[in-house]
């Protein structure tokens, strides 16, 4: 891991969103671009997280909204749901 930053990922916790690690129907979430049916680079995302001692987490739509508000209030940044 020398010289590499730890990679961390997050996906919507709505059913069907965590498609890198689970399977199921496509999700209905405000973070639309994170709710893809079959991530083309899912294997590489998992490998990168593993190689860098990274992690992933599922977040709810309410947590996404809270993140958007926090960034706006504290940093003056308006983030899209996929980036919050």
C-alpha positions as CSV (number, residue, x, y, z in Angstrom):
1,X,0.0,0.0,0.0
2,X,3.0,2.2,0.0
3,X,2.2,5.7,-1.5
4,X,-1.4,4.8,-2.3
5,X,-4.4,6.5,-0.7
6,X,-7.1,4.4,0.9
7,X,-10.1,4.1,-1.5
8,X,-13.6,4.3,0.0
9,X,-16.8,3.8,-1.9
10,X,-20.5,4.3,-1.0
11,X,-23.7,3.3,-2.6
12,X,-27.4,3.9,-1.8
13,X,-28.8,1.4,0.7
14,X,-32.1,1.3,-1.2
15,X,-32.8,-2.4,-2.3
16,X,-30.9,-3.1,-5.5
17,X,-28.4,-0.3,-5.2
18,X,-25.4,-2.1,-3.6
19,X,-24.7,-3.9,-6.9
20,X,-21.0,-4.1,-6.4
21,X,-21.5,-6.5,-3.5
22,X,-25.1,-7.8,-3.8
23,X,-27.6,-8.5,-6.5
24,X,-31.3,-7.7,-6.9
25,X,-33.6,-5.3,-8.8
26,X,-32.6,-1.8,-9.7
27,X,-33.2,0.7,-6.9
28,X,-35.4,3.7,-6.6
29,X,-33.1,6.3,-5.0
30,X,-32.3,10.0,-5.4
31,X,-28.7,9.0,-6.2
32,X,-29.7,7.8,-9.6
33,X,-26.2,7.3,-11.1
34,X,-25.3,5.0,-8.2
35,X,-28.3,2.7,-8.8
36,X,-27.0,1.0,-11.9
37,X,-28.1,-2.5,-12.6
38,X,-24.6,-4.0,-13.2
39,X,-21.6,-1.8,-12.6
40,X,-19.1,-2.4,-15.5
41,X,-16.2,-1.8,-13.2
42,X,-17.5,-3.5,-10.1
43,X,-14.7,-6.0,-10.0
44,X,-12.1,-3.2,-10.2
45,X,-13.9,-1.2,-7.5
46,X,-13.7,-4.1,-5.2
47,X,-10.1,-4.9,-6.1
48,X,-9.0,-1.3,-5.6
49,X,-10.7,-1.1,-2.2
50,X,-9.1,-4.4,-1.2
51,X,-5.6,-3.3,-2.5
52,X,-5.7,0.0,-0.6
53,X,-7.3,-1.4,2.7
54,X,-10.4,0.7,1.7
55,X,-14.0,0.2,2.5
56,X,-17.5,0.7,1.2
57,X,-20.8,1.7,2.9
58,X,-24.4,1.8,2.0
59,X,-26.2,5.1,2.8
60,X,-29.9,6.0,2.9
61,X,-31.5,8.7,0.9
62,X,-31.9,10.7,4.1
63,X,-28.2,10.4,4.8
64,X,-27.5,11.6,1.2
65,X,-29.8,14.6,1.8
66,X,-28.0,15.3,5.2
67,X,-24.6,15.2,3.4
68,X,-25.8,17.7,0.8
69,X,-27.1,20.1,3.5
70,X,-23.9,19.7,5.5
71,X,-21.6,20.5,2.5
72,X,-23.8,23.5,1.6
73,X,-23.9,24.9,5.1
74,X,-20.3,24.3,6.1
75,X,-18.4,24.6,2.8
76,X,-20.6,26.5,0.5
77,X,-20.7,23.5,-1.9
78,X,-23.8,22.3,-3.6
79,X,-23.3,18.6,-4.3
80,X,-25.3,16.3,-6.5
81,X,-26.9,13.4,-4.6
82,X,-24.3,11.0,-6.2
83,X,-21.4,13.1,-4.7
84,X,-22.7,13.9,-1.2
